[in-house]
Amino acid sequence: MAPACAPAELKRLQADVMRLAELRAPHKAWTLAENFICGDTRLATRHVLDHMPKMLTSTSGGTDGESPALVPRDAGMMRRKQAWDGSAVAAGEDVRVLFWTDAACVVSVDMRYRAQEWWLIAVSSACD
C-alpha cells in the first residue's frame, strides 16, 4: 500500500478532491481533507475541528454489521499520517475521501459544502 501522505499520493488525491468539489471552493475542500489525513500540527487539528459539527456521525462496521452513532467531534479525529491508498469519490453532493489505516481497516470521511465552507460531517470505518 502507498502512504497517502507521500508527495505523489497527495498530488493524486488532491486532483481527485478538487475535481469532485468542482466550483465549490475546491482549495478549501482539499485543505480540509489534507489536514484530516496528514496534518500533524495543532493548527491542522484546529482547522479540522473547526469544520466539524459538535456531534459527528460515526459508523463502525465489521463482520457483524454496522453501528452508527453520534460522537463528540474530537472522537472522529485519527492518528495523523496513519493512512494508505487514499482516494476520493462522489457521494451525492458530498465528497467522500477513503483510505486504509492498516491492512484490515478502511476509513471514509464525508465532506459537505454549506455556507461557502466545506464541513466534515461523517466518519466511517470498516474492518475485517
Buried (B, 14 or more C-beta within 10 A) or exposed (E): EEBBBBEEBBEBBBEBBBEBBEEBBBEBBBBBBBBBBBBEEEEBBEBBBEBBEEEBBBBBBEEEEEEEEEBEBEEBBBEBBBBBBBBBEEBEEBBBBBBBBEEEBBBBBBBBBEEEBBBBBBBBBBBE
